[in-house]
Amino acid sequence: MMPLITLGPLRLSSYGICIVLALGLWWWWGARRIPASVTADSDGLLFALAIGAWLGGRAGYVLGTEAIWVQLANLRALEFSWPGALIGAVGALMIYNWRRPVAIGPLLDALTLPTLCAQAIGAVGLWLAGAGLGVPWSGAWAVAQAGVWRHPVQLYEASIALLVAAWCLLAPRLLPAVPPRWWLLGGIALNWLLSEGFRADALTFAGGIRVIQCVGLGLLIVVSERVMMTVHPRVSLPTMPK
């Protein structure tokens, strides 16, 4: 796809523009939601997370296909891996926390809604750019991309992210004991388990089992267990007298 904007090495397609919009929303909204008790420098923390996500997303896109340092020097935003971005952001957070400790739990709670909405914007950008293609399909809501009717897997991803974001607005009234961070992780896991099953370029094990779906299933099990333990905490039985 031809870029919509070219500024030297920077080539922005519709996906690149959506990435910029997603990052801007995430940064603006996140900075206003992070409580003062988490860190005195919210912009510095968000900058570290954004750099980590960018490095992870770019490296994850070309892992095993070409020299990573070549890809990192290429500023085309279309070449980006969302799972890699998540790993990169987590790594950046760990390094930042090592140098300047922060309350990670409240930070993730504050960034839950901005992150889910940013993910939805990025997924819509993938759909507009015709990237991250779904498997061929001729159903009622199939879309024509790359000359073939396909599952609109990008819109599946955006829909799941927005549905989880909507749930996050209701959850404080229905399940007030569960921190928002678990809904964020649950939304990521649900997206990997469901939408990635329709992606055409997913990495698979022998037999066609998709790697990212297995990761999503494992993460969803962990999140479900943590939510259940929060809602129904285990009561320790009294010890028998000797």
N, C-alpha and C positions, 0 to 999 in steps of 0.2 A: 504494500500500500504506500502511495506517495505521501510524504510528510505534508502537513498543512502549513507548518512554519519551519523555516530553515535559518538558523543563526550560527554560521560557522559549523563546528562539530555537533551543535545541538539541533536535532531533527525531531520536531514534535508532530506526532500524528494525533488523531482524535483520542487515542488511548493515552498518549503522553499528556495531552491537555487535561484529560480526566484525572490522571495521576497528580498533576499539579493542583487541580481543584480539590482532590481528596486530601492531599497533604496539607493544603491551606486550611481546609475545614478542620482536619484532625488537630493541627497545631493551635489554631485559634480557639476551638472549643475545649481542647484538652487543657490548655493553659489556664482557662477560666474555671475548670472543674477540679484541678489539682488543689487539694487543701494546703494551707500554709504549713501545716505540721509535717508534710511529706518532704519538702525541700525548699530552700530559700531561693533557688535558681531554677525555676520551672522551664524557662527557655533553654538553658544549658542542658537540662535533662532531656527535653524533647528533641533538641538538636542531636544529642548522642544517639537516641533511639532511631531518629530518621536516618542518620548515617549508617548505623548498624543494619537497618532494614534494607537500605539501598545496596550496601555491600553484599549482604546475604542474598538478596533477590537477584543481583547480577551474577554472583558466583554460582548460585543454584541453577540458573538458567543454562549454563554451559558446562556444568559438572560432567566430566567424562567426554566432552565433545571437542573442546579446544582449550588453548591456554587461558586460564582464568584471568591472568593479568592483562591479556589482550582485550577480553570482554569488559573488564573494569575500566579500561581507558576509552571504551566506546560509549558515548552518551545517549544512544538511542534508547528511549524509555520503553520501547515496545518489548525489548528483550529482558524479561523480568519474571522471577519465580516467587509466587506468594508464599509457599511453604518456606523457601529459602529466606525470604524477607522476615518471616516470623522468627526463624532461628537466629538470624543476624541481630534482630532487635533484642531478643532475649540475651544474647551474648554481650551486646552493648550495655544492657541494663546491669548484667553481672559485673562488668568491668567498672561501670560508673559507681555501683554500690560498693565495690571494693575500695575505690578511691574516696568516695563521699557517700557514706551510708544513707539510705533512704528507706522509708516504710513501703515495701514493695506491694503489700496487700492493698492498702488504701490507694496507692498509685494506680494499680490495675483496675480497681473499682472506678476511679475517676475517668480512666481512659476507655472504659467498656463501650459506652455509646458512641463516642467519636470514632473508635476503631471500627466498629460494625458498620457505621454509616460510610466511612471512608472506603471500606472494602466493597460496599455496594456500588459506590461511584466508580471505583476502579474496574469492577466487573462489567458495568455498563460500557465503560470505555473499551474493554476487550471486545464486546459485542459490536460496537460501532466500527472498530478497526478490523473486524473479521479475524481476530487472533484468538488463541486458546480454543480451537475448534472442537465441536462436539462430534460424536460418531454419526455416520450416515443414518438417516431416519426419514420416513415419509409420513409421519403422523400429522395430526390436525394443526399443531402449532410449530411444525418444523420451519426452519429459516434456511434460505439459500445462501451458502457461504462457500467460497472456493469452488464454485461450479457444482455443488452437491447440496441436496436437502439434508439438514442436520438437526440434531438436538440443540436448542439454544442454551447450551450448558452455562454460558456466561450469565444469562438471565436467571437460571436456576440459582447460581451462586449469589447474585444480587438479592433475589427474593428471600432466600434463607437468611441472609445477613439482616435484611430489614425486618423479617418476622421475629428474629431473635431480639433485635433492637426494640421492637414494639412490646415483646414480652418483658423486657427489662423495665419498661415503664409501668407494667402491671405488677410485676413480681414483688416490689416492696410492700404492696398491700396484701398480696396473697401468701407470700412466703418471706416475711420480713427478716427471718434469721439467716437467709442465704445471701452471702456477699455477691455483688454483681460480677466479680471476677470469674466466678464459676459459670455464669451464663455466657460470658465472653468465650471461655475455653470450650464450653459446650457448643456454642455456635460454630466455632472453628472446626470442632470435631464432627459436627453434623454436616457441615459443608463438605469436608473431606470424604465422609462416608457416603453421602448421597450424590452430590453434584459431580464429584470426580469420577464416579462410575460411568458417566456419559461423555467424558473427555477423550478425544481421539488420540492424543499424544501422551497418555499416562504411562508411567514406568510400571512394568508388570513383572511378576514372578513367572516361573514356569507354570503353564496351565492357564495363563491369562488373569491370574489374581492380581489386582492392582495394589501396588505398594502403599500408596497414600490412603487408600480405603482401609487397609489393615491398621495403619497408624491412627486414622480417625476413629475406628472402632475401639481400639485400645484406649485412646484418650477419652472417648465418650463413656466407656465403662468406669474409668477412674473418676470422671466428673460426676457420674450418676451415684457412685458410691459416696463421694464426699457430700453431695447434696442430701442424700438419704441420712447420712450420719449427722448432718447439721439439723435437719428437720426432726429426726427421731434419734436423738443421742442415746447411746447405750447406757443403761443404768447398771452400775456395778452392784453385784449381790453382796449382802453383808457376810462377813466371814463367820464361820462357825466358832463358837467359843471352845477353847481347849479344855 
